[in-house]
């Protein structure tokens, strides 16, 4: 998976704003998104959610 093997996974995703500023969204094709958080200290990608926009964010 491109995200998992990336040198810097933050560069592949879009950093969210406001209360979600510590999270990133990565598009898989045109329809699906992976919502994730990074722990640089432990080199961990924490996958929060996978789905279409409504499933991930709760709205269209």
Beta strands, then each sheet from edge to edge (+ up, - down):
strand 1: 14-15
strand 2: 23-28
strand 3: 32-39
strand 4: 44-52
sheet 1: 1+ 2- 3+ 4-
end
